[in-house]
Amino acid sequence: LKLFGSGQGERGTGLPQLPHLRAMDAGAAFGRANVHYVNEEYDEALQNYTQAISLQDCVEYRSCRAACQLKLGRFEETLEDASEALKLDPKNSQALYWKGIALFYLADFLQAKASLEESLLCDPAKATRSLWIRKCDAELSGSSLPLVGVTAELSKASKPVNQISPSS
């Protein structure tokens, strides 16, 4: 008879981890991740976002990790985190936005545009979404008209993306 489950638990004590303690630990890891993110220490931020998610998976943590993945130029992982966040909240504007940006860098301009348009519908105050929608339109039309920043951004597709803020 096991009174406390598998022996895994509260910090190696064999006692079960109480849900409110897990949430506090997750919140602390999330706070540390945000500090690292603001300081542009994206690898450290990623580690802390991952820890927070392992303790308490939620839309906010997934969406922020998606932004961090994007900063590291990890577009597939950005898409994965944004998609997981959208499973938890299909109308989350930030997750839709990060999904759209990831799809843009993965050259899936039609799906990127759809995600960005949905993000804009969910949060019309975010004007940055309109710029990204125009970029998708330009790519879809094959336009040779210059769009400020598009060529430079596409050339950075294999490098970390540092010009995008997590609250855009």
Secondary structure by P-SEA (a helix, b strand, c coil): ccccccccccccccccccaaaaaaaaaaaaaaaaaaaaacaaaaaaaaaaaaaaacccaaaaaaaaaaaaaacaaaaaaaaaaaaaaaccccaaaaaaaaaaaaaacaaaaaaaaaaaaaaaccccaaaaaaaaaaaaaaacccccccaaaaaaaacccccccccccc
